[in-house]
Amino acid sequence: MALDKLGESLSGVIRKITLAGMVDEKLVREVVRDIQRALLSADVNVKLVMELSKKVESRALKEKPPAGLSRKEHTIRVLYEELVNLLGGGEAYALPQKARIMLVGLQGSGKTTTVAKLAKYFQKRGLRVSIIAADTYRPAAYEQLSQLVEPLHIKVFGSPESKDAVEVVREALTQVGKSDIILLDTAGRHKSEEELFREMVALAEVFKPDEKFLVIDSNLGQQAGTQAKAFNEHIGITGVVLTKLDGSARGGGALSAVAATGAPIRFVGTGEGIDALEPFDAERFISRLLGMGDLQSLLEKAKETIDESKARDILKGDFTLEDLYAQIESLTKMGPLGNILKMIPGLGFALPQEAADVTEARMKRFLVIMDSMTAAEKRNPKIINSSRMRRIALGSGTKVEEVKELLKYYNTMKKALKSFKKGRGKGFPQLARMMRGMGGV
């Protein structure tokens, strides 16, 4: 079960609590069983699941709700807090203004791609980035890294012919110049490869990293904790980057297992693109997983593609097809519109599945259809009757059914956003109060 499925299951738990007539012992026990099934299906360790279950049940039934929160809201808050604790809690990664960052990990964990993703992440935030390629074992490792960051115009230092990684790093450090962030890519290794671990220690002595990031494939599940422990014992890692979290059926196991070692999760890979990397924040992550949204992440993500005023326009709910057209052009860079809208607190409960499933390909088709509309039609979609639909379909090379699909999607979005804006989404008023009680939006 991938994390989106886990999110659906946990959102279902929230929905059950929100729509229940009252919170009693029977409901709490049902909810706890649902949570157990969801977490175990995501490969979370049985012991951790049982510990979380006991805490949720005990706190939901015995604790007195804080002032201003109902028993329902308190129960949701307890679930939220215990899930955050399961993932380690703690503070989110603070952006350094100057740092040497060494990346280590197993072969095939996505380490080299992660170096490129981190390079773009730091560059977008105005920092000067350089990369040292010290993987002298894997063929064409230097070339792959250079290709990945070529569009960013970031310099990769290294020697493709050399087999001495320590010497490569020593020489590269004399060439990097005035860089704010220096990223070091190292060879992949396994916990039993003592010779490679000794090289890793030697590289650290020469490079003198401020951060030592361990890159782990989320598909390892609970074994991610074992790897995190082994690397930490050898080199003292300061953070973990979990890759392939978007499609991993064992992502929950990887997240919880790493957190259980005490190693802070710093970033998560959420896709294959070079932009698909996010700083990990347990509170934001759980908020999105539970369908409570994450406005802060939405606005941060939007800042990278559109200005903040436009990002806030998305939240108003009274947009026309002209507005939708402009937003789709920018939002395709941020992912499916349904996923973006799910970051809005409370909207996850009102958002129909067909709206969340809109793909980038369908969005682009929508743009083509809207290109065949008149300005009046885009400003006032209500005037689009059957004859206008036929004309629009003919002009865009599509079918009438596809024009209807666009209008249905537009109306669904408008209705959902209007419901959110007025606080009429199922459970929204309660969730809004609960999130304020947690220091959220």
C-alpha positions as CSV (number, residue, x, y, z in Angstrom):
1,M,0.0,0.0,0.0
2,A,1.6,3.3,-1.1
3,L,1.5,6.4,1.1
4,D,-1.4,7.8,-0.8
5,K,-3.4,4.7,0.1
6,L,-2.3,5.1,3.7
7,G,-3.4,8.7,3.6
8,E,-6.8,7.6,2.3
9,S,-7.2,5.1,5.1
10,L,-6.2,7.6,7.8
11,S,-8.4,10.3,6.3
12,G,-11.2,7.7,6.5
13,V,-10.5,7.4,10.2
14,I,-10.7,11.2,10.6
15,R,-14.0,11.2,8.6
16,K,-15.4,8.5,10.9
17,I,-14.7,10.5,14.0
18,T,-15.9,13.8,12.5
19,L,-19.3,12.3,11.3
20,A,-19.9,10.2,14.4
21,G,-22.8,11.2,16.7
22,M,-20.5,11.0,19.8
23,V,-17.1,9.7,20.8
24,D,-17.5,6.7,23.2
25,E,-15.4,3.7,24.0
26,K,-16.9,1.7,21.2
27,L,-16.0,4.3,18.5
28,V,-12.4,4.8,19.9
29,R,-11.8,1.0,19.8
30,E,-13.1,0.9,16.2
31,V,-10.9,3.8,15.2
32,V,-7.8,2.2,16.8
33,R,-8.4,-1.0,14.9
34,D,-8.7,1.0,11.6
35,I,-5.4,2.8,12.5
36,Q,-3.7,-0.5,13.2
37,R,-4.8,-2.0,9.8
38,A,-3.7,1.1,7.9
39,L,-0.2,1.3,9.6
40,L,0.5,-2.4,9.3
41,S,-0.5,-2.4,5.6
42,A,2.2,0.4,5.2
43,D,4.8,-1.9,6.8
44,V,5.1,0.0,10.1
45,N,6.6,-2.2,12.8
46,V,4.0,-4.1,14.8
47,K,5.5,-3.0,18.2
48,L,5.4,0.7,17.2
49,V,1.8,0.3,16.0
50,M,0.7,-1.3,19.2
51,E,2.4,1.4,21.3
52,L,0.7,4.1,19.2
53,S,-2.6,2.3,19.5
54,K,-2.4,2.2,23.3
55,K,-1.5,5.8,23.6
56,V,-4.3,6.9,21.3
57,E,-6.9,4.8,23.1
58,S,-5.8,5.9,26.5
59,R,-5.5,9.6,25.8
60,A,-8.8,9.7,23.8
61,L,-10.8,8.2,26.6
62,K,-9.1,9.5,29.7
63,E,-7.7,12.9,28.9
64,K,-9.9,16.0,29.4
65,P,-10.2,17.9,26.1
66,P,-8.4,21.3,26.2
67,A,-10.6,24.4,26.5
68,G,-12.4,25.2,23.2
69,L,-12.1,21.6,21.8
70,S,-14.9,19.1,21.8
71,R,-14.3,15.4,22.5
72,K,-14.3,14.7,18.8
73,E,-11.7,17.3,18.0
74,H,-9.6,16.2,21.0
75,T,-9.6,12.6,19.6
76,I,-8.4,13.8,16.2
77,R,-5.8,16.0,17.8
78,V,-4.5,13.0,19.9
79,L,-4.3,10.9,16.7
80,Y,-2.4,13.7,15.0
81,E,0.1,14.2,17.8
82,E,0.8,10.5,18.2
83,L,1.5,10.0,14.5
84,V,3.8,13.0,14.6
85,N,5.6,11.4,17.5
86,L,5.9,8.1,15.6
87,L,7.8,10.0,12.9
88,G,10.2,11.6,15.3
89,G,8.6,15.0,15.6
90,G,11.4,17.5,16.1
91,E,12.2,20.7,14.2
92,A,12.3,20.9,10.4
93,Y,15.6,21.3,8.6
94,A,16.9,24.9,8.8
95,L,18.3,26.3,5.6
96,P,22.1,26.8,6.0
97,Q,23.7,29.8,4.5
98,K,27.0,28.0,4.2
99,A,27.6,24.2,4.5
100,R,29.6,21.2,3.3
101,I,27.2,18.3,2.8
102,M,28.4,14.7,2.3
103,L,25.9,12.2,0.9
104,V,26.3,8.5,1.6
105,G,24.1,5.4,1.0
106,L,23.6,2.0,-0.5
107,Q,24.0,1.4,-4.2
108,G,20.7,2.1,-6.1
109,S,19.3,4.3,-3.3
110,G,19.0,7.3,-5.6
111,K,22.0,9.1,-4.1
112,T,23.3,10.8,-7.2
113,T,19.9,12.0,-8.2
114,T,19.4,13.3,-4.7
115,V,22.6,15.3,-5.0
116,A,21.1,17.0,-8.1
117,K,17.8,17.6,-6.4
118,L,19.6,19.1,-3.4
119,A,21.6,21.3,-5.7
120,K,18.5,22.7,-7.3
121,Y,16.8,23.1,-3.9
122,F,19.6,25.2,-2.5
123,Q,20.2,27.1,-5.8
124,K,16.5,28.1,-5.8
125,R,17.0,29.7,-2.4
126,G,19.7,32.0,-3.7
127,L,22.8,29.9,-2.6
128,R,25.8,29.3,-4.8
129,V,26.2,25.5,-5.2
130,S,29.2,23.3,-6.2
131,I,29.3,19.6,-6.5
132,I,32.2,17.1,-6.0
133,A,31.8,13.7,-7.7
134,A,33.7,11.2,-5.7
135,D,32.1,7.9,-6.8
136,T,35.1,6.3,-8.4
137,Y,33.5,2.8,-8.6
138,R,30.4,3.2,-10.6
139,P,31.0,3.7,-14.4
140,A,29.9,7.1,-15.7
141,A,28.9,8.4,-12.3
142,Y,30.6,11.7,-13.0
143,E,28.9,12.0,-16.4
144,Q,25.5,11.2,-15.0
145,L,25.8,13.9,-12.3
146,S,27.1,16.4,-14.8
147,Q,24.1,15.7,-17.1
148,L,21.6,16.1,-14.3
149,V,22.8,19.5,-13.2
150,E,23.7,20.9,-16.6
151,P,20.4,22.8,-16.9
152,L,21.2,24.5,-13.6
153,H,24.7,25.6,-14.7
154,I,26.2,24.1,-11.6
155,K,29.8,23.0,-11.8
156,V,30.7,19.4,-11.0
157,F,34.3,18.9,-9.8
158,G,36.0,15.6,-10.1
159,S,38.2,13.3,-12.2
160,P,36.4,10.5,-14.1
161,E,39.7,8.7,-14.7
162,S,40.8,8.6,-11.1
163,K,40.2,5.7,-8.8
164,D,41.4,7.5,-5.6
165,A,38.3,9.1,-4.2
166,V,40.2,10.8,-1.3
167,E,42.6,12.5,-3.7
168,V,39.6,13.6,-6.0
169,V,38.1,15.4,-3.0
170,R,41.3,16.9,-1.9
171,E,42.0,18.3,-5.4
172,A,38.4,19.5,-5.9
173,L,38.4,21.5,-2.7
174,T,41.2,23.6,-4.1
175,Q,39.0,24.5,-7.1
176,V,35.4,25.1,-5.8
177,G,36.0,28.7,-5.0
178,K,33.4,30.8,-3.1
179,S,30.6,28.3,-2.9
180,D,27.9,28.6,-0.2
181,I,26.9,24.9,-0.5
182,I,29.3,22.1,-1.5
183,L,27.7,18.7,-2.1
184,L,29.8,15.6,-2.0
185,D,28.6,12.5,-3.9
186,T,30.2,9.3,-2.7
187,A,30.2,5.6,-3.9
188,G,27.2,3.4,-2.8
189,R,28.0,0.8,-0.3
190,H,26.5,-1.9,1.9
191,K,26.8,-2.1,5.7
192,S,29.0,-5.2,5.4
193,E,31.5,-3.6,3.0
194,E,34.1,-2.6,5.6
195,E,36.7,-1.3,3.0
196,L,34.2,1.1,1.6
197,F,33.2,2.2,5.0
198,R,36.8,3.0,5.8
199,E,37.0,5.0,2.6
200,M,33.9,6.9,3.7
201,V,35.5,7.8,7.0
202,A,38.7,8.9,5.2
203,L,36.6,11.1,2.8
204,A,34.9,12.7,5.8
205,E,38.3,13.5,7.4
206,V,39.4,15.3,4.2
207,F,36.1,17.0,3.3
208,K,35.2,18.0,6.9
209,P,31.4,18.0,6.3
210,D,29.0,20.1,8.3
211,E,26.3,17.6,7.4
212,K,26.4,13.9,6.6
213,F,23.2,12.8,4.9
214,L,22.3,9.2,4.5
215,V,20.2,8.5,1.4
216,I,17.8,5.5,1.8
217,D,15.3,4.0,-0.6
218,S,11.9,4.0,1.0
219,N,11.2,0.5,-0.5
220,L,13.5,-0.9,2.2
221,G,10.6,-0.5,4.6
222,Q,11.6,-1.5,8.2
223,Q,15.1,-2.4,7.0
224,A,15.8,1.3,6.5
225,G,16.2,1.5,10.3
226,T,18.9,-1.1,10.3
227,Q,20.8,0.7,7.6
228,A,20.5,4.1,9.3
229,K,21.9,2.5,12.5
230,A,24.8,0.9,10.7
231,F,25.8,4.1,8.9
232,N,25.4,6.2,12.0
233,E,27.7,4.0,14.0
234,H,30.4,4.3,11.4
235,I,30.2,8.0,10.4
236,G,27.7,9.7,12.7
237,I,25.1,10.8,10.2
238,T,23.3,14.1,10.8
239,G,20.3,13.5,8.7
240,V,18.4,11.1,6.4
241,V,17.0,11.6,2.9
242,L,14.2,9.1,2.0
243,T,13.8,8.6,-1.7
244,K,11.0,7.2,-3.8
245,L,8.5,7.9,-1.1
246,D,5.7,8.7,-3.5
247,G,5.4,5.2,-5.0
248,S,6.7,3.1,-2.1
249,A,4.4,0.5,-0.6
250,R,6.6,0.4,2.5
251,G,7.1,4.1,3.0
252,G,5.4,4.1,6.4
253,G,7.8,1.4,7.5
254,A,10.9,3.3,6.3
255,L,9.7,6.6,7.9
256,S,8.9,5.1,11.3
257,A,12.0,2.8,11.3
258,V,14.4,5.6,10.6
259,A,12.7,7.9,13.2
260,A,13.0,5.1,15.8
261,T,16.8,5.2,15.4
262,G,16.8,8.9,16.4
263,A,18.2,9.9,13.1
264,P,16.4,13.1,11.9
265,I,14.7,12.8,8.5
266,R,15.7,15.9,6.6
267,F,14.3,15.5,3.1
268,V,11.9,13.2,1.3
269,G,11.9,12.4,-2.5
270,T,8.4,12.7,-3.8
271,G,8.9,11.8,-7.5
272,E,11.4,11.3,-10.3
273,G,11.8,15.0,-11.4
274,I,14.6,17.1,-10.2
275,D,12.1,19.3,-8.3
276,A,10.6,16.4,-6.5
277,L,12.3,16.9,-3.1
278,E,10.8,18.4,0.0
279,P,12.2,19.2,3.5
280,F,10.7,16.8,5.9
281,D,8.5,18.2,8.6
282,A,6.6,15.6,10.6
283,E,3.8,17.9,11.5
284,R,3.2,19.1,8.0
285,F,3.6,15.5,6.6
286,I,0.9,14.1,9.0
287,S,-1.4,17.0,8.4
288,R,-1.4,16.3,4.6
289,L,-1.6,12.5,5.2
290,L,-4.7,13.0,7.4
291,G,-6.3,15.3,4.8
292,M,-5.9,18.4,7.0
293,G,-3.9,20.2,4.3
294,D,-0.7,22.2,4.5
295,L,-1.2,25.8,3.4
296,Q,2.4,26.7,4.3
297,S,3.8,24.1,2.0
298,L,1.4,25.1,-0.7
299,L,2.5,28.7,-0.6
300,E,6.2,27.8,-0.4
301,K,5.7,25.5,-3.4
302,A,3.7,28.2,-5.3
303,K,6.4,30.8,-4.7
304,E,8.8,28.8,-6.8
305,T,6.5,28.9,-9.8
306,I,4.1,31.8,-9.4
307,D,4.0,34.9,-7.3
308,E,2.4,34.7,-3.9
309,S,-0.6,36.8,-4.8
310,K,-1.6,34.4,-7.5
311,A,-1.1,31.5,-5.1
312,R,-3.5,33.0,-2.7
313,D,-6.0,33.6,-5.6
314,I,-6.2,29.8,-5.8
315,L,-7.8,29.7,-2.4
316,K,-10.6,32.2,-3.1
317,G,-13.0,29.8,-4.8
318,D,-14.7,32.3,-7.1
319,F,-12.5,32.0,-10.2
320,T,-13.6,31.9,-13.9
321,L,-12.3,29.8,-16.7
322,E,-9.8,32.6,-17.5
323,D,-8.5,32.2,-13.9
324,L,-8.4,28.4,-14.2
325,Y,-6.4,28.7,-17.5
326,A,-3.8,31.0,-15.9
327,Q,-3.5,28.7,-12.9
328,I,-3.2,25.5,-14.8
329,E,-0.3,26.9,-16.8
330,S,1.6,27.4,-13.5
331,L,0.2,24.5,-11.5
332,T,1.4,21.9,-14.0
333,K,4.9,22.6,-12.7
334,M,3.6,21.9,-9.1
335,G,1.8,18.7,-9.9
336,P,-1.9,17.7,-10.4
337,L,-4.3,20.4,-9.3
338,G,-6.1,18.0,-7.1
339,N,-2.9,17.3,-5.1
340,I,-2.3,21.0,-4.7
341,L,-5.8,21.6,-3.5
342,K,-5.5,18.7,-1.0
343,M,-2.9,20.9,0.8
344,I,-5.7,23.3,1.7
345,P,-7.0,22.5,5.3
346,G,-10.5,21.0,5.2
347,L,-10.7,20.7,1.4
348,G,-9.6,17.1,1.4
349,F,-13.0,16.2,2.9
350,A,-15.0,18.0,0.2
351,L,-12.8,17.2,-2.8
352,P,-14.3,14.4,-5.0
353,Q,-11.9,11.7,-6.1
354,E,-12.4,12.5,-9.8
355,A,-11.2,16.0,-9.1
356,A,-8.1,14.8,-7.3
357,D,-7.2,12.4,-10.2
358,V,-6.8,15.1,-12.8
359,T,-3.5,14.4,-14.5
360,E,-1.0,16.8,-16.2
361,A,-2.0,15.4,-19.6
362,R,-5.7,16.1,-18.9
363,M,-4.8,19.6,-17.8
364,K,-3.0,20.3,-21.0
365,R,-6.0,19.1,-22.9
366,F,-8.1,21.4,-20.9
367,L,-5.9,24.3,-22.0
368,V,-6.3,23.3,-25.7
369,I,-10.1,23.3,-25.2
370,M,-10.1,26.7,-23.5
371,D,-8.0,28.1,-26.4
372,S,-11.1,27.5,-28.6
373,M,-13.4,29.5,-26.4
374,T,-14.3,33.1,-26.7
375,A,-13.3,35.6,-24.0
376,A,-17.0,35.9,-23.0
377,E,-17.3,32.1,-22.6
378,K,-14.2,32.0,-20.4
379,R,-15.4,34.8,-18.3
380,N,-18.9,33.4,-18.0
381,P,-19.0,29.6,-18.6
382,K,-22.8,29.5,-17.9
383,I,-23.4,30.7,-21.5
384,I,-21.8,27.6,-23.0
385,N,-24.7,25.7,-24.4
386,S,-24.8,22.6,-26.7
387,S,-24.1,24.5,-29.9
388,R,-21.2,26.3,-28.3
389,M,-19.8,23.0,-27.0
390,R,-19.9,21.6,-30.6
391,R,-18.0,24.6,-31.9
392,I,-15.4,24.5,-29.1
393,A,-14.9,20.7,-29.6
394,L,-14.5,21.2,-33.4
395,G,-12.0,24.1,-33.0
396,S,-9.9,22.2,-30.4
397,G,-9.9,18.9,-32.2
398,T,-11.6,17.2,-29.2
399,K,-15.0,15.7,-28.5
400,V,-18.0,17.3,-27.0
401,E,-17.7,14.8,-24.1
402,E,-14.2,16.3,-23.3
403,V,-15.6,19.8,-23.3
404,K,-18.3,18.6,-20.9
405,E,-15.5,17.0,-18.8
406,L,-13.7,20.3,-18.5
407,L,-16.8,22.2,-17.5
408,K,-17.6,19.5,-15.0
409,Y,-14.1,19.7,-13.5
410,Y,-14.3,23.5,-13.4
411,N,-17.7,23.4,-11.6
412,T,-16.5,20.8,-9.2
413,M,-13.5,22.9,-8.3
414,K,-15.5,26.0,-8.0
415,K,-18.1,24.3,-5.7
416,A,-15.4,22.7,-3.6
417,L,-13.5,25.9,-3.1
418,K,-16.7,27.9,-2.4
419,S,-17.6,25.3,0.2
420,F,-14.1,25.6,1.7
421,K,-14.2,29.4,1.7
422,K,-17.5,29.5,3.5
423,G,-16.5,26.8,6.0
424,R,-19.2,24.3,4.7
425,G,-16.8,21.4,3.9
426,K,-17.6,18.3,5.9
427,G,-15.9,18.6,9.2
428,F,-14.1,21.8,8.2
429,P,-15.2,24.1,11.1
430,Q,-14.2,21.4,13.6
431,L,-10.9,20.7,11.9
432,A,-10.1,24.4,11.6
433,R,-10.6,24.9,15.3
434,M,-8.6,21.7,16.1
435,M,-5.7,22.9,13.9
436,R,-5.7,26.3,15.6
437,G,-5.5,24.4,18.9
438,M,-2.4,22.6,17.5
439,G,-0.8,25.9,16.5
440,G,-1.6,25.2,12.8
441,V,-3.3,27.4,10.2
